[in-house]
Structure formats: structure tokens, C-alpha cells
Amino acid sequence: MKATSAPAAAMAMAMARPMRRAPPVTKMDLPLIGIAVDCNSRESRVVSACGFCYTHAMSAAHQVIVYSRKGCHLCQIVKETLSKLERRGSFTWREVDVDSDDALRRQFTDEVPVVFINGKKAFKYRMTERDFLRRLGA
């Protein structure tokens, strides 16, 4: 039996495993910046014009939605916080007025502001910068 070092043995085992292949990429071409984005699969990728791939999670911004209403001082504080933090560039946010739709008004009643990060409820009423950044990174 041939003696091999632990790193060499680990490398040999890794090389023996079949390589995983990414699913086929459905491309939506964005000619102005020369990238193609696949947003249909769990393993989405961003491909540069030269073919170099980056994971979609690393390059895409988180989506933040704030459900609010006019005249709400807590809503104003949350929106100011998001505007300040948005300059860091790791997320985009939009506001939805709950009074613009009867279904939203019934769903949220007086429970505003409500902040959703990537479709998941993250905050209600109050939100600190630190807590928001922690949730964004999780």
C-alpha cells in the first residue's frame, strides 16, 4: 500500500467525484452593460460579456418593500433610514401605500410600517440601521 499525505489523499478523492454542472442558463440580454442574467433558476448566474460567471446572489441587490401610509411618522423614519442605507448599494427598496388598495388596507390595517426583505417579513413598526443590515446579511 502506497503512503500518501493527507492533502494529497483529499485532492485525489475530490478529483474522483463527478463534477456538478450548473443548469442551462436562460439569458435575458442587457446590451448596455454587456451581461446576461438568469433569474429563473435557484442557481442563477450573471455572465459578463467575456463569459466570466459570477453568482447571482453576489451581484444582485436585495429587494426591500416598505408598506406604509401617508401621515405615518414611523413610516417616515423607516423610509429615511432606508434612503440613508441605500447608498451602500446592497439593496433597492420601494414603497407601497397600503391605502391605495382595499386588500392591502385590510391586510395591514394600522400595522404600518412593515418591511419585507426578499419577500419575507422582516420588521414591523420600528427598525434600526444595525438590525436592518444584520437581516440583510442573513
GULUM-789062 format. One record per residue: residue in three letters; residue number from 1; x, y, z of N, C-alpha, C in turn. Coordinates in Angstrom, 1 decimal. Layout:
! residues N
+-----+-----+--------+--------+--------+--------+--------+--------+--------+--------+--------+
!   r !   k !    nxx !    nyy !    nzz !   caxx !   cayy !   cazz !    cxx !    cyy !    czz !
+-----+-----+--------+--------+--------+--------+--------+--------+--------+--------+--------+
! ALA ! NUM !      X !      Y !      Z !      X !      Y !      Z !      X !      Y !      Z !
...
+-----+-----+--------+--------+--------+--------+--------+--------+--------+--------+--------+
This chain:
! residues 138
+-----+-----+--------+--------+--------+--------+--------+--------+--------+--------+--------+
!   r !   k !    nxx !    nyy !    nzz !   caxx !   cayy !   cazz !    cxx !    cyy !    czz !
+-----+-----+--------+--------+--------+--------+--------+--------+--------+--------+--------+
! MET !   1 !    0.8 !   -1.2 !    0.0 !    0.0 !    0.0 !    0.0 !    0.9 !    1.2 !    0.0 !
! LYS !   2 !    0.5 !    2.2 !   -0.8 !    1.3 !    3.4 !   -1.0 !    1.0 !    4.4 !    0.0 !
! ALA !   3 !    1.9 !    5.0 !    0.7 !    1.7 !    6.1 !    1.7 !    1.5 !    7.4 !    1.0 !
! THR !   4 !    0.4 !    8.1 !    1.3 !    0.2 !    9.5 !    0.7 !   -0.1 !   10.4 !    1.8 !
! SER !   5 !    0.2 !   11.7 !    1.6 !   -0.1 !   12.7 !    2.6 !   -1.6 !   13.0 !    2.6 !
! ALA !   6 !   -2.0 !   13.5 !    3.7 !   -3.5 !   13.8 !    3.9 !   -4.0 !   14.8 !    2.8 !
! PRO !   7 !   -3.3 !   15.9 !    2.5 !   -3.8 !   16.8 !    1.5 !   -3.8 !   16.1 !    0.1 !
! ALA !   8 !   -2.8 !   15.3 !   -0.2 !   -2.8 !   14.6 !   -1.5 !   -4.0 !   13.6 !   -1.6 !
! ALA !   9 !   -4.3 !   12.9 !   -0.5 !   -5.4 !   12.0 !   -0.5 !   -6.7 !   12.7 !   -0.6 !
! ALA !  10 !   -6.9 !   13.8 !    0.0 !   -8.1 !   14.6 !   -0.1 !   -8.3 !   15.1 !   -1.6 !
! MET !  11 !   -7.2 !   15.5 !   -2.2 !   -7.2 !   16.0 !   -3.6 !   -7.6 !   14.9 !   -4.5 !
! ALA !  12 !   -7.1 !   13.7 !   -4.3 !   -7.4 !   12.5 !   -5.1 !   -8.9 !   12.2 !   -5.0 !
! MET !  13 !   -9.4 !   12.3 !   -3.8 !  -10.8 !   12.0 !   -3.6 !  -11.7 !   13.0 !   -4.3 !
! ALA !  14 !  -11.3 !   14.3 !   -4.2 !  -12.1 !   15.3 !   -4.8 !  -12.1 !   15.2 !   -6.3 !
! MET !  15 !  -10.9 !   14.8 !   -6.9 !  -10.8 !   14.6 !   -8.3 !  -11.6 !   13.4 !   -8.8 !
! ALA !  16 !  -11.8 !   12.4 !   -8.0 !  -12.6 !   11.2 !   -8.4 !  -14.1 !   11.5 !   -8.4 !
! ARG !  17 !  -14.6 !   12.5 !   -7.7 !  -16.0 !   12.8 !   -7.7 !  -16.4 !   13.4 !   -9.1 !
! PRO !  18 !  -17.6 !   13.1 !   -9.5 !  -18.1 !   13.7 !  -10.8 !  -18.3 !   15.2 !  -10.5 !
! MET !  19 !  -18.1 !   16.0 !  -11.5 !  -18.2 !   17.4 !  -11.5 !  -19.7 !   17.8 !  -11.6 !
! ARG !  20 !  -20.2 !   18.7 !  -10.8 !  -21.6 !   19.2 !  -10.9 !  -21.6 !   20.2 !  -12.0 !
! ARG !  21 !  -22.7 !   20.1 !  -12.7 !  -22.9 !   21.1 !  -13.8 !  -24.0 !   22.0 !  -13.4 !
! ALA !  22 !  -23.9 !   23.3 !  -13.7 !  -24.9 !   24.2 !  -13.5 !  -26.1 !   24.0 !  -14.5 !
! PRO !  23 !  -27.3 !   24.3 !  -14.1 !  -28.4 !   24.2 !  -15.0 !  -28.2 !   25.1 !  -16.2 !
! PRO !  24 !  -28.9 !   24.8 !  -17.3 !  -28.7 !   25.7 !  -18.5 !  -29.2 !   27.1 !  -18.1 !
! VAL !  25 !  -28.5 !   28.1 !  -18.7 !  -28.8 !   29.5 !  -18.4 !  -29.8 !   30.0 !  -19.4 !
! THR !  26 !  -30.9 !   30.5 !  -18.9 !  -31.9 !   31.2 !  -19.7 !  -31.5 !   32.7 !  -19.7 !
! LYS !  27 !  -31.1 !   33.2 !  -20.8 !  -30.5 !   34.6 !  -20.8 !  -31.5 !   35.6 !  -21.1 !
! MET !  28 !  -31.4 !   36.7 !  -20.4 !  -32.1 !   38.0 !  -20.7 !  -31.0 !   39.0 !  -21.0 !
! ASP !  29 !  -30.8 !   39.3 !  -22.2 !  -29.6 !   40.1 !  -22.6 !  -29.9 !   41.6 !  -22.2 !
! LEU !  30 !  -28.8 !   42.2 !  -21.6 !  -28.8 !   43.6 !  -21.3 !  -27.7 !   44.2 !  -22.0 !
! PRO !  31 !  -27.9 !   44.6 !  -23.3 !  -26.8 !   45.1 !  -24.1 !  -26.0 !   46.3 !  -23.7 !
! LEU !  32 !  -26.6 !   47.2 !  -22.9 !  -26.0 !   48.4 !  -22.5 !  -24.8 !   48.1 !  -21.6 !
! ILE !  33 !  -24.9 !   47.1 !  -20.7 !  -23.9 !   46.8 !  -19.8 !  -23.2 !   45.4 !  -20.1 !
! GLY !  34 !  -23.6 !   44.8 !  -21.1 !  -23.0 !   43.6 !  -21.6 !  -23.0 !   42.4 !  -20.7 !
! ILE !  35 !  -24.2 !   42.2 !  -20.0 !  -24.3 !   41.0 !  -19.1 !  -25.6 !   40.2 !  -19.5 !
! ALA !  36 !  -25.6 !   39.0 !  -19.1 !  -26.8 !   38.2 !  -19.3 !  -27.2 !   37.7 !  -17.9 !
! VAL !  37 !  -28.5 !   37.7 !  -17.6 !  -28.9 !   37.4 !  -16.3 !  -29.9 !   36.2 !  -16.4 !
! ASP !  38 !  -29.8 !   35.2 !  -15.5 !  -30.7 !   34.1 !  -15.4 !  -31.4 !   34.2 !  -14.1 !
! CYS !  39 !  -32.7 !   34.6 !  -14.1 !  -33.4 !   34.7 !  -12.8 !  -34.4 !   33.6 !  -12.6 !
! ASN !  40 !  -34.4 !   32.6 !  -13.5 !  -35.4 !   31.6 !  -13.4 !  -35.0 !   30.4 !  -12.6 !
! SER !  41 !  -33.7 !   30.2 !  -12.3 !  -33.3 !   29.0 !  -11.5 !  -32.8 !   29.4 !  -10.1 !
! ARG !  42 !  -32.8 !   28.4 !   -9.3 !  -32.3 !   28.7 !   -7.9 !  -30.8 !   29.0 !   -7.9 !
! GLU !  43 !  -30.1 !   28.5 !   -8.9 !  -28.6 !   28.8 !   -9.0 !  -28.4 !   29.8 !  -10.2 !
! SER !  44 !  -29.0 !   31.0 !  -10.0 !  -28.9 !   32.0 !  -11.0 !  -27.5 !   32.5 !  -11.2 !
! ARG !  45 !  -27.2 !   32.9 !  -12.4 !  -25.8 !   33.4 !  -12.6 !  -25.9 !   34.7 !  -13.4 !
! VAL !  46 !  -24.8 !   35.5 !  -13.2 !  -24.7 !   36.7 !  -14.1 !  -23.4 !   36.4 !  -14.9 !
! VAL !  47 !  -23.5 !   36.6 !  -16.2 !  -22.4 !   36.2 !  -17.1 !  -22.0 !   37.5 !  -17.8 !
! SER !  48 !  -20.7 !   37.8 !  -17.6 !  -20.2 !   39.0 !  -18.3 !  -20.0 !   38.8 !  -19.8 !
! ALA !  49 !  -19.8 !   39.8 !  -20.5 !  -19.7 !   39.7 !  -22.0 !  -18.5 !   38.8 !  -22.4 !
! CYS !  50 !  -17.5 !   38.7 !  -21.6 !  -16.4 !   37.8 !  -21.9 !  -16.6 !   36.4 !  -21.5 !
! GLY !  51 !  -17.7 !   36.1 !  -20.8 !  -18.1 !   34.7 !  -20.4 !  -17.7 !   34.4 !  -19.0 !
! PHE !  52 !  -17.1 !   35.3 !  -18.2 !  -16.8 !   35.1 !  -16.8 !  -18.1 !   35.1 !  -16.0 !
! CYS !  53 !  -18.3 !   34.1 !  -15.1 !  -19.5 !   34.0 !  -14.4 !  -19.4 !   34.5 !  -12.9 !
! TYR !  54 !  -20.4 !   35.1 !  -12.5 !  -20.5 !   35.5 !  -11.1 !  -21.8 !   34.9 !  -10.5 !
! THR !  55 !  -21.8 !   34.6 !   -9.3 !  -23.1 !   34.1 !   -8.8 !  -24.1 !   35.2 !   -8.7 !
! HIS !  56 !  -25.3 !   35.0 !   -9.0 !  -26.4 !   36.0 !   -8.9 !  -26.5 !   36.6 !   -7.6 !
! ALA !  57 !  -26.4 !   35.8 !   -6.5 !  -26.5 !   36.3 !   -5.2 !  -25.5 !   37.3 !   -4.8 !
! MET !  58 !  -24.3 !   37.2 !   -5.4 !  -23.3 !   38.2 !   -5.0 !  -23.5 !   39.5 !   -5.8 !
! SER !  59 !  -24.1 !   39.4 !   -7.0 !  -24.1 !   40.6 !   -7.8 !  -25.5 !   41.3 !   -7.7 !
! ALA !  60 !  -26.5 !   40.6 !   -7.3 !  -27.8 !   41.2 !   -7.3 !  -28.1 !   41.9 !   -6.0 !
! ALA !  61 !  -28.9 !   42.9 !   -6.1 !  -29.3 !   43.6 !   -4.9 !  -30.5 !   42.9 !   -4.2 !
! HIS !  62 !  -30.6 !   43.0 !   -2.9 !  -31.8 !   42.5 !   -2.2 !  -32.9 !   43.5 !   -2.5 !
! GLN !  63 !  -34.1 !   42.9 !   -2.5 !  -35.3 !   43.7 !   -2.8 !  -36.0 !   44.0 !   -1.5 !
! VAL !  64 !  -36.3 !   45.2 !   -1.2 !  -36.9 !   45.6 !    0.1 !  -38.2 !   46.4 !   -0.3 !
! ILE !  65 !  -39.3 !   46.0 !    0.4 !  -40.6 !   46.7 !    0.2 !  -41.0 !   47.2 !    1.5 !
! VAL !  66 !  -41.5 !   48.4 !    1.5 !  -42.0 !   49.1 !    2.7 !  -43.5 !   49.3 !    2.5 !
! TYR !  67 !  -44.3 !   48.7 !    3.3 !  -45.7 !   49.0 !    3.3 !  -46.0 !   50.1 !    4.3 !
! SER !  68 !  -46.5 !   51.2 !    3.8 !  -46.7 !   52.4 !    4.6 !  -48.0 !   53.2 !    4.2 !
! ARG !  69 !  -48.2 !   54.3 !    4.9 !  -49.3 !   55.2 !    4.5 !  -48.9 !   56.6 !    4.8 !
! LYS !  70 !  -49.6 !   57.5 !    4.2 !  -49.3 !   58.9 !    4.3 !  -49.7 !   59.3 !    5.8 !
! GLY !  71 !  -48.9 !   60.3 !    6.3 !  -49.2 !   60.8 !    7.6 !  -48.7 !   59.9 !    8.8 !
! CYS !  72 !  -47.9 !   58.9 !    8.5 !  -47.4 !   57.9 !    9.5 !  -46.0 !   58.3 !    9.8 !
! HIS !  73 !  -45.8 !   58.8 !   11.1 !  -44.4 !   59.2 !   11.4 !  -43.4 !   58.1 !   11.5 !
! LEU !  74 !  -43.9 !   56.9 !   11.9 !  -43.0 !   55.8 !   12.0 !  -42.6 !   55.3 !   10.6 !
! CYS !  75 !  -43.5 !   55.4 !    9.6 !  -43.2 !   55.1 !    8.2 !  -42.1 !   56.1 !    7.7 !
! GLN !  76 !  -42.2 !   57.3 !    8.0 !  -41.3 !   58.3 !    7.6 !  -39.9 !   58.0 !    8.1 !
! ILE !  77 !  -39.8 !   57.6 !    9.4 !  -38.5 !   57.3 !   10.0 !  -37.9 !   56.1 !    9.3 !
! VAL !  78 !  -38.7 !   55.1 !    9.0 !  -38.2 !   53.9 !    8.3 !  -37.7 !   54.2 !    6.9 !
! LYS !  79 !  -38.5 !   55.0 !    6.2 !  -38.1 !   55.4 !    4.8 !  -36.8 !   56.3 !    4.8 !
! GLU !  80 !  -36.6 !   57.1 !    5.8 !  -35.4 !   57.9 !    5.9 !  -34.2 !   57.0 !    6.1 !
! THR !  81 !  -34.4 !   56.0 !    7.0 !  -33.3 !   55.1 !    7.3 !  -32.9 !   54.3 !    6.0 !
! LEU !  82 !  -33.9 !   53.8 !    5.3 !  -33.7 !   53.1 !    4.1 !  -33.0 !   53.9 !    3.0 !
! SER !  83 !  -33.4 !   55.2 !    2.9 !  -32.7 !   56.1 !    1.9 !  -31.3 !   56.3 !    2.3 !
! LYS !  84 !  -31.0 !   56.4 !    3.6 !  -29.6 !   56.6 !    4.0 !  -28.8 !   55.3 !    3.8 !
! LEU !  85 !  -29.3 !   54.2 !    4.0 !  -28.6 !   52.9 !    3.9 !  -28.5 !   52.5 !    2.4 !
! GLU !  86 !  -29.4 !   52.9 !    1.6 !  -29.4 !   52.5 !    0.2 !  -28.1 !   52.9 !   -0.5 !
! ARG !  87 !  -27.5 !   54.0 !   -0.1 !  -26.2 !   54.5 !   -0.7 !  -25.1 !   53.4 !   -0.6 !
! ARG !  88 !  -25.3 !   52.5 !    0.3 !  -24.2 !   51.4 !    0.3 !  -24.4 !   50.4 !   -0.9 !
! GLY !  89 !  -25.5 !   50.5 !   -1.5 !  -25.7 !   49.7 !   -2.8 !  -26.0 !   48.3 !   -2.7 !
! SER !  90 !  -26.3 !   47.7 !   -1.5 !  -26.6 !   46.3 !   -1.4 !  -28.0 !   45.9 !   -1.5 !
! PHE !  91 !  -28.9 !   46.9 !   -1.7 !  -30.3 !   46.7 !   -1.8 !  -31.0 !   47.8 !   -2.6 !
! THR !  92 !  -32.2 !   47.5 !   -3.1 !  -33.1 !   48.5 !   -3.6 !  -34.4 !   48.4 !   -2.9 !
! TRP !  93 !  -35.1 !   49.5 !   -2.7 !  -36.3 !   49.5 !   -2.0 !  -37.4 !   50.3 !   -2.7 !
! ARG !  94 !  -38.6 !   49.9 !   -2.4 !  -39.7 !   50.7 !   -2.9 !  -40.8 !   50.7 !   -1.8 !
! GLU !  95 !  -41.6 !   51.8 !   -2.0 !  -42.7 !   52.0 !   -1.0 !  -44.0 !   51.6 !   -1.6 !
! VAL !  96 !  -44.9 !   51.0 !   -0.9 !  -46.3 !   50.6 !   -1.3 !  -47.2 !   51.3 !   -0.3 !
! ASP !  97 !  -48.1 !   52.1 !   -0.8 !  -49.1 !   52.8 !    0.1 !  -50.2 !   51.8 !    0.3 !
! VAL !  98 !  -50.4 !   51.4 !    1.6 !  -51.5 !   50.4 !    1.9 !  -52.9 !   51.0 !    1.6 !
! ASP !  99 !  -53.0 !   52.3 !    1.6 !  -54.3 !   52.9 !    1.4 !  -54.7 !   52.9 !   -0.1 !
! SER ! 100 !  -53.8 !   52.6 !   -1.0 !  -54.0 !   52.6 !   -2.4 !  -54.8 !   51.3 !   -2.9 !
! ASP ! 101 !  -54.9 !   50.3 !   -2.0 !  -55.6 !   49.1 !   -2.3 !  -56.4 !   48.6 !   -1.1 !
! ASP ! 102 !  -57.7 !   48.2 !   -1.4 !  -58.5 !   47.8 !   -0.3 !  -58.0 !   46.5 !    0.4 !
! ALA ! 103 !  -57.4 !   45.6 !   -0.4 !  -56.9 !   44.3 !    0.1 !  -55.7 !   44.6 !    1.0 !
! LEU ! 104 !  -54.8 !   45.5 !    0.6 !  -53.7 !   45.9 !    1.5 !  -54.2 !   46.6 !    2.7 !
! ARG ! 105 !  -55.2 !   47.4 !    2.6 !  -55.7 !   48.1 !    3.8 !  -56.2 !   47.1 !    4.8 !
! ARG ! 106 !  -57.0 !   46.1 !    4.3 !  -57.5 !   45.1 !    5.2 !  -56.4 !   44.2 !    5.8 !
! GLN ! 107 !  -55.3 !   43.9 !    5.0 !  -54.2 !   43.1 !    5.5 !  -53.4 !   43.8 !    6.6 !
! PHE ! 108 !  -53.1 !   45.0 !    6.3 !  -52.2 !   45.7 !    7.3 !  -52.9 !   46.6 !    8.3 !
! THR ! 109 !  -54.1 !   47.0 !    8.1 !  -54.9 !   47.9 !    8.9 !  -54.0 !   49.0 !    9.5 !
! ASP ! 110 !  -53.8 !   49.1 !   10.8 !  -52.9 !   50.1 !   11.3 !  -51.5 !   49.6 !   11.6 !
! GLU ! 111 !  -51.2 !   48.5 !   11.2 !  -49.9 !   47.9 !   11.5 !  -48.9 !   48.3 !   10.4 !
! VAL ! 112 !  -48.5 !   49.5 !   10.3 !  -47.5 !   50.0 !    9.4 !  -46.5 !   50.9 !   10.2 !
! PRO ! 113 !  -45.3 !   51.0 !    9.7 !  -44.7 !   50.4 !    8.5 !  -44.4 !   48.9 !    8.7 !
! VAL ! 114 !  -44.4 !   48.2 !    7.6 !  -44.0 !   46.8 !    7.6 !  -42.9 !   46.7 !    6.5 !
! VAL ! 115 !  -41.8 !   46.1 !    6.8 !  -40.7 !   46.0 !    5.9 !  -40.5 !   44.5 !    5.5 !
! PHE ! 116 !  -40.5 !   44.2 !    4.2 !  -40.2 !   42.9 !    3.7 !  -38.8 !   42.9 !    3.0 !
! ILE ! 117 !  -38.0 !   41.9 !    3.3 !  -36.7 !   41.8 !    2.6 !  -36.8 !   40.5 !    1.8 !
! ASN ! 118 !  -36.6 !   40.6 !    0.5 !  -36.7 !   39.5 !   -0.4 !  -38.0 !   38.7 !   -0.2 !
! GLY ! 119 !  -39.1 !   39.3 !    0.0 !  -40.4 !   38.7 !    0.1 !  -40.7 !   38.1 !    1.5 !
! LYS ! 120 !  -39.8 !   38.3 !    2.5 !  -40.1 !   37.8 !    3.8 !  -40.2 !   39.0 !    4.8 !
! LYS ! 121 !  -41.2 !   38.9 !    5.6 !  -41.5 !   40.0 !    6.6 !  -40.3 !   40.1 !    7.6 !
! ALA ! 122 !  -39.7 !   41.3 !    7.7 !  -38.5 !   41.4 !    8.5 !  -38.8 !   42.4 !    9.7 !
! PHE ! 123 !  -39.6 !   43.4 !    9.5 !  -39.8 !   44.4 !   10.6 !  -41.2 !   44.9 !   10.5 !
! LYS ! 124 !  -41.7 !   45.3 !   11.7 !  -43.0 !   46.0 !   11.8 !  -42.8 !   47.1 !   12.8 !
! TYR ! 125 !  -43.3 !   48.3 !   12.5 !  -43.3 !   49.5 !   13.3 !  -41.9 !   50.2 !   13.4 !
! ARG ! 126 !  -40.9 !   49.5 !   13.9 !  -39.6 !   50.1 !   14.1 !  -38.5 !   49.3 !   13.5 !
! MET ! 127 !  -37.4 !   50.0 !   13.1 !  -36.3 !   49.3 !   12.5 !  -35.0 !   50.1 !   12.7 !
! THR ! 128 !  -34.0 !   49.5 !   13.3 !  -32.7 !   50.3 !   13.4 !  -31.8 !   49.9 !   12.2 !
! GLU ! 129 !  -30.8 !   50.8 !   12.0 !  -29.9 !   50.5 !   10.9 !  -29.1 !   49.2 !   11.1 !
! ARG ! 130 !  -28.7 !   49.0 !   12.4 !  -27.9 !   47.8 !   12.7 !  -28.8 !   46.6 !   12.5 !
! ASP ! 131 !  -30.0 !   46.5 !   13.0 !  -30.8 !   45.4 !   12.8 !  -31.1 !   45.1 !   11.3 !
! PHE ! 132 !  -31.4 !   46.2 !   10.5 !  -31.7 !   46.0 !    9.1 !  -30.5 !   45.4 !    8.4 !
! LEU ! 133 !  -29.3 !   45.9 !    8.7 !  -28.1 !   45.4 !    8.0 !  -27.8 !   44.0 !    8.4 !
! ARG ! 134 !  -28.1 !   43.6 !    9.6 !  -27.9 !   42.3 !   10.1 !  -28.9 !   41.3 !    9.3 !
! ARG ! 135 !  -30.2 !   41.7 !    9.2 !  -31.2 !   40.9 !    8.5 !  -30.8 !   40.8 !    7.0 !
! LEU ! 136 !  -30.3 !   41.9 !    6.4 !  -29.9 !   41.9 !    5.0 !  -28.8 !   41.0 !    4.8 !
! GLY ! 137 !  -27.9 !   40.8 !    5.7 !  -26.8 !   39.9 !    5.5 !  -27.1 !   38.5 !    5.8 !
! ALA ! 138 !  -28.2 !   38.2 !    6.5 !  -28.6 !   36.9 !    6.9 !  -29.1 !   36.1 !    5.7 !
+-----+-----+--------+--------+--------+--------+--------+--------+--------+--------+--------+
